Amino acid sequence: MAFIDYIDYDDASDDLKKLYDRYGGKTKIPANIIRIAGSNPKAMEAHIDLYRAIMFQKSELSRHQREMIAVVVSAINECHY
C-alpha cells in the first residue's frame, strides 16, 4: 500500500487527466507505480520517460535482464509494483 494517496480520474486536474488517458489504456487508470506521481503531472511524465529510456533504449543488457533486475530490486524493497 502506498503512503501517497492516488488521485482518482474524476478528481484529477486537466493535465493529469490527459496523462491518465495517455497511459491508462481503456480504463484510464495507469499502473499504481505511475499513479503515485499524480500529485505532480510533470514528475509523472518524467518518470515514464525515464522508465522507457531504461527499459527500451539500446543497452548492453537484454530486455529480459533488465526486467529480472527490476523484479529483484522490487522484491528486496518489498515493493508490490
N, C-alpha and C positions, 0 to 999 in steps of 0.2 A: 504494500500500500504506500502510495506516495505521500510525502509530507506537504506537498503543494497541491491545493485543490485544482482540479481541472475545470476549465470554463466550458459550459455547455454551448452547443451551437447557437441556441436561441438567445443566449446571454452574451455572445461574442460581439466584438466590435466589427465593423465592416471589413477592416483589414484582416482580422483574424478569420472571419467567415470565408474570405477569399482563399486563405491558406487551408482551411478545413475542406473547402470544396476541391482544392487542387490535390491535397494529399490524403483525403479521407475516402476516396472511392465513392461507391454508390451510397454508403451510409453517411457520408460527410463527417465521419469520425475517424481521424487518424489514429495510429497506434499510440498507446499511452506514453511511450517514450518521446513522441513528438508533441503530444498534447501538454506535457509537463511544462513546456515553454510558452504556453498560451498567454501568459500574462505579459509576454514581450514578443509580439509577432516577428520583429526583426531578428531576434535571437532564435526563434523557431526556424526561420528561413535559413539563417546562417548554420544552424545545427544540421539541417537537412543537406545543405551544400557540403559541409564537412564530411558527413556520413557518405555521401555519394563519391566524394573525392577519395576517401579512404578505401571504400569497398569496390569501386568500379573503375577507377582510373588505372592506367598501366602501373604494374608493380612487379617486383621480383617474387612476391608471394602470390600464389594462386587464389582465386576467389574462395575456394574450399578452405584453404589455410587461414585466410582472413576470418571466415565465419567460425572456424574452430577456435581461433584466438578470442573472438568476441564471446563465444559460449563459455570458455574457461574463465575469462575475466568476469563475466556476469555471475558465474557460479561462485567465484571467490568473494565477490562483493554481495552475495546473497540477493542479487537483483533478478527480478522475475521477468524482465523485459527480454 
